[in-house]
Amino acid sequence: VVICPSEQKTMQVLRDQAKRVHAAWGAKGYMMSHDEIRVLNWCDACQKRKLTPGKIIAENAKECVAILREVNPGGRIYVWNDMFDPHHNAVKKNYYLVNGDLTGSWEGLDKGVTIVPWYFEKRAESLKFFADRGHKQVIAGYYDAKPERVAQWLEAAKAVPGSVQGVMYTTWRNDYSNLERFSEVMDRVGK
């Protein structure tokens, strides 16, 4: 489902949904879904703001973080790295159908937001970028690939001591057949 971050109604809907979700589950933390935003800054609502797509995402992220803190004071907040990562999707140009520059989107995330990096090929660069900004991180280290790759993630994490708080098995295919192997690799590498 695509929404426009520049439409007034969007934030009303998000606030209402955050309240409902927290009332139903009362979780200790929530994951924001700013991920692979492939169309942005074409409609009148965005154009009237005269902001770059990066600034639009940054402003939206700040608002979403504020909503989650309002609904769940002291709760943890997580977000995928890609739309805030200059080594991933937060690039200057040519990201799918985004009209303009996505750089600077990371300015919408304060240090209290935990980053969940998932781009294996640029893992070292991404981990360092967010560690240098003071973020804690949880690596999405499986992603329907070889479970052994988590060892390479953890090797890269050694360069950013104290930043990485954990690793999670992430599947988009609902495939948990490698979960045991993933755990075995984690046990071996963690020793």
C-alpha positions as CSV (number, residue, x, y, z in Angstrom):
1,V,0.0,0.0,0.0
2,V,1.4,3.3,-1.0
3,I,0.7,6.5,0.9
4,C,1.9,10.1,0.4
5,P,4.0,11.3,3.3
6,S,3.1,14.9,2.4
7,E,-0.7,14.5,2.7
8,Q,-2.2,15.7,6.0
9,K,-4.4,12.7,6.4
10,T,-1.4,10.3,6.3
11,M,-0.2,11.3,9.7
12,Q,-3.7,11.1,11.2
13,V,-4.0,7.6,9.8
14,L,-0.6,6.5,11.1
15,R,-1.2,8.0,14.6
16,D,-4.6,6.2,14.8
17,Q,-3.1,2.9,13.7
18,A,-0.2,3.2,16.1
19,K,-2.6,3.8,19.0
20,R,-4.7,0.8,17.9
21,V,-1.7,-1.5,17.5
22,H,-0.3,-0.5,20.9
23,A,-3.7,-0.9,22.6
24,A,-3.9,-4.4,21.1
25,W,-0.4,-5.7,21.8
26,G,1.4,-3.3,24.1
27,A,4.7,-4.3,22.6
28,K,8.0,-3.0,24.0
29,G,9.1,-1.8,20.6
30,Y,7.9,-1.2,17.1
31,M,9.4,-1.5,13.6
32,M,8.7,1.4,11.2
33,S,8.2,0.3,7.6
34,H,10.2,2.9,5.7
35,D,11.5,0.5,3.2
36,E,12.0,0.5,-0.6
37,I,10.0,3.7,-1.1
38,R,10.1,3.5,-4.9
39,V,7.7,6.4,-5.9
40,L,8.0,9.8,-4.3
41,N,7.8,13.5,-4.9
42,W,5.5,13.6,-7.9
43,C,2.1,14.6,-6.5
44,D,0.9,18.1,-5.8
45,A,1.2,17.6,-2.0
46,C,4.9,16.8,-2.3
47,Q,5.7,19.3,-5.0
48,K,4.1,22.2,-3.0
49,R,6.6,21.5,-0.1
50,K,9.6,22.2,-2.4
51,L,11.7,19.7,-0.5
52,T,14.0,17.0,-1.8
53,P,12.7,13.4,-1.4
54,G,15.4,12.9,1.1
55,K,14.1,15.8,3.2
56,I,10.5,14.5,2.8
57,I,11.5,11.1,4.1
58,A,13.5,12.7,7.0
59,E,10.5,14.8,8.0
60,N,8.2,11.8,7.8
61,A,10.5,9.7,9.9
62,K,10.7,12.4,12.6
63,E,7.0,12.5,12.7
64,C,6.6,8.7,12.9
65,V,9.2,8.5,15.6
66,A,7.3,11.2,17.6
67,I,4.1,9.2,17.2
68,L,5.6,6.0,18.4
69,R,7.2,7.8,21.4
70,E,3.8,9.4,22.2
71,V,2.0,6.1,22.0
72,N,4.7,4.0,23.7
73,P,6.9,6.2,25.9
74,G,10.2,4.6,26.5
75,G,9.6,1.9,23.9
76,R,12.2,0.9,21.3
77,I,11.9,2.0,17.7
78,Y,13.4,0.1,14.8
79,V,13.7,0.8,11.1
80,W,15.2,-0.9,8.0
81,N,18.4,0.8,6.9
82,D,17.8,1.1,3.2
83,M,15.9,4.4,2.8
84,F,18.3,6.1,5.2
85,D,21.6,4.6,4.0
86,P,23.8,6.4,1.4
87,H,25.3,3.0,0.7
88,H,21.9,1.5,-0.1
89,N,18.8,3.4,-1.4
90,A,19.3,6.9,0.0
91,V,21.2,8.0,-3.1
92,K,21.4,11.2,-5.0
93,K,19.6,10.1,-8.2
94,N,18.1,7.2,-10.2
95,Y,16.3,5.3,-7.4
96,Y,13.4,3.8,-9.2
97,L,10.6,6.4,-9.7
98,V,11.7,8.8,-7.0
99,N,11.7,12.3,-8.3
100,G,14.9,13.7,-7.0
101,D,17.7,13.3,-4.4
102,L,17.2,10.9,-1.4
103,T,20.4,11.9,0.4
104,G,19.9,13.4,3.9
105,S,17.0,11.2,4.7
106,W,19.0,9.9,7.6
107,E,18.7,13.2,9.3
108,G,15.2,12.2,10.3
109,L,16.5,9.5,12.6
110,D,17.8,10.4,16.0
111,K,20.3,8.1,17.9
112,G,17.4,6.5,19.8
113,V,16.2,4.7,16.6
114,T,17.7,1.2,16.1
115,I,18.8,0.5,12.5
116,V,18.2,-2.9,10.9
117,P,20.7,-3.2,8.1
118,W,20.1,-5.9,5.4
119,Y,22.2,-5.1,2.3
120,F,24.9,-7.8,2.4
121,E,27.1,-6.4,-0.3
122,K,27.7,-3.1,1.5
123,R,27.4,-4.4,5.0
124,A,30.7,-2.9,6.3
125,E,29.9,0.5,4.9
126,S,26.4,0.5,6.2
127,L,27.3,-0.7,9.7
128,K,30.0,2.0,9.9
129,F,27.8,4.8,8.7
130,F,25.1,4.1,11.3
131,A,27.6,3.4,14.1
132,D,29.3,6.7,13.3
133,R,25.9,8.4,13.7
134,G,25.5,6.8,17.2
135,H,22.8,4.2,16.3
136,K,22.4,0.8,17.8
137,Q,21.9,-1.9,15.1
138,V,20.3,-5.3,14.7
139,I,21.6,-7.1,11.6
140,A,19.0,-8.8,9.3
141,G,21.6,-11.4,8.6
142,Y,19.8,-14.2,6.7
143,Y,17.5,-12.8,4.0
144,D,16.8,-16.0,2.2
145,A,20.4,-16.6,1.3
146,K,23.1,-18.9,2.7
147,P,22.9,-19.0,6.5
148,E,26.7,-19.0,6.6
149,R,26.7,-15.4,5.4
150,V,25.8,-14.3,8.9
151,A,29.5,-15.0,9.8
152,Q,30.5,-12.3,7.3
153,W,28.1,-9.9,8.8
154,L,29.5,-10.5,12.3
155,E,33.0,-10.1,11.0
156,A,32.1,-6.7,9.6
157,A,30.4,-5.8,12.9
158,K,33.8,-6.2,14.7
159,A,34.8,-2.8,13.1
160,V,31.9,-1.1,15.0
161,P,32.2,-2.3,18.6
162,G,29.2,-1.7,20.7
163,S,26.9,-0.7,17.9
164,V,25.5,-4.1,16.9
165,Q,23.0,-5.4,19.5
166,G,21.8,-8.5,17.8
167,V,21.1,-10.5,14.6
168,M,17.8,-11.7,13.3
169,Y,16.8,-14.4,10.8
170,T,14.9,-12.5,8.1
171,T,12.8,-14.4,5.5
172,W,10.5,-12.9,2.9
173,R,9.6,-16.4,1.6
174,N,8.2,-17.7,4.9
175,D,11.1,-20.2,4.7
176,Y,12.3,-21.3,8.1
177,S,14.1,-24.4,6.8
178,N,17.5,-22.8,7.4
179,L,16.8,-21.4,10.9
180,E,18.6,-24.3,12.6
181,R,21.7,-23.9,10.4
182,F,21.6,-20.1,11.0
183,S,21.6,-20.8,14.7
184,E,24.5,-23.2,14.4
185,V,26.5,-20.7,12.5
186,M,25.7,-18.0,15.2
187,D,26.8,-20.4,17.9
188,R,30.1,-21.2,16.2
189,V,30.9,-17.6,15.3
190,G,29.8,-16.3,18.7
191,K,32.4,-18.3,20.5
